[in-house]
Amino acid sequence: MAACAHLRVAPGLADPSRVGYIRRRLAMKLGKFAQAVVRVSVRIGDVNGWRGGPDTVCRIKVVLRSL
């Protein structure tokens, strides 16, 4: 993927295989739009905060050229 992908993962959720999976999926899904994509930001966090649990949230922001 030509665009810069920035991943921000909450502590305890940073698994190298998960980060690699996210990068591969982004490249696969957004690759055909690479000329228009300037930047991609992915944030993964825990919904429950410090309480833990399986609930996570993923926010993806894509900045496009000339929009």
C-alpha positions in Angstrom: 0.0 0.0 0.0 1.5 3.3 -1.1 -0.2 5.3 1.7 1.2 5.6 5.2 -0.7 3.4 7.7 -0.5 4.4 11.3 -1.6 1.9 13.9 -2.3 2.8 17.5 -3.1 -0.2 19.7 -4.1 0.0 23.4 -1.7 -1.7 25.9 -2.4 -5.4 26.2 -3.9 -5.6 22.7 -0.6 -5.3 20.8 -0.1 -8.7 19.3 2.4 -8.7 16.4 0.3 -11.2 14.4 -2.8 -8.9 14.9 -0.9 -5.9 13.6 0.4 -7.8 10.6 -3.1 -9.0 9.9 -4.5 -5.5 10.0 -1.8 -4.2 7.6 -2.4 -7.1 5.1 -6.2 -6.5 5.2 -5.8 -2.7 4.7 -3.5 -3.3 1.7 -5.9 -5.8 0.2 -9.0 -3.7 0.6 -7.5 -0.2 -0.1 -4.8 -1.1 -2.6 -6.9 -0.4 -5.6 -7.4 3.2 -4.3 -3.7 3.7 -3.4 -3.4 6.7 -5.8 -6.2 8.6 -3.9 -5.3 7.5 -0.3 -3.0 9.9 1.5 -3.0 8.4 5.0 -4.7 5.6 7.0 -5.1 5.7 10.7 -6.2 2.6 12.7 -6.9 2.8 16.4 -7.7 -0.3 18.4 -8.8 0.2 22.0 -10.6 -1.5 24.9 -14.2 -0.5 25.3 -14.3 -1.3 29.0 -11.0 0.5 29.7 -9.1 -0.7 32.7 -11.9 -3.3 33.6 -10.7 -5.6 30.8 -13.0 -8.0 29.0 -13.3 -9.1 25.4 -14.8 -5.9 24.1 -12.6 -4.0 21.7 -13.3 -1.1 19.3 -11.5 -0.4 16.0 -11.6 3.0 14.4 -10.3 3.5 10.9 -9.8 6.9 9.3 -8.8 7.3 5.7 -7.6 10.7 4.3 -8.1 11.0 0.6 -6.3 13.3 -1.9 -8.1 16.4 -2.9 -11.1 15.9 -0.6 
